[in-house]
Amino acid sequence: MRLAPQEQQAIHKALAALPPNHPARIALQKDADPVVLMQLVEQDDVAQALQDIWFDAYRRRLVSTQIRKP
């Protein structure tokens, strides 16, 4: 899913709690989706933050799609 700049920044902030060589941070450098990142994170708080970011992005997309429909 395509993320807005503020959502991308939120992901970087959430993953900042992890070591630089963590698989989730490496996957982010390869433009991994937040759903993939959630699977790579062991810390509940980081996983929850990623889930919240993804849900917000999904809701934003649903709302924008509904607005465009006639």
C-alpha positions, 0 to 999 in steps of 0.5 A: 500500500502506498503510504503518505509522507507522515505515515512513512515518517511514523514508521521510521520513528517506530523502528528507531527503537530497533538496532540498525541491523534489525531485519525490519529496518533492513526491510524498510530500506527495501520499501517493505509494507508495514504488514511485512514489517510487523511480522519481523518485529518482536517488540509488542509496542513497535508491532502495535505502532506499525499496525496502527500506522497501517490501519490509518493508511488503510482507512484514509484510502477507503475514505478517499475511494468512497469520496470519489465514487459517484 
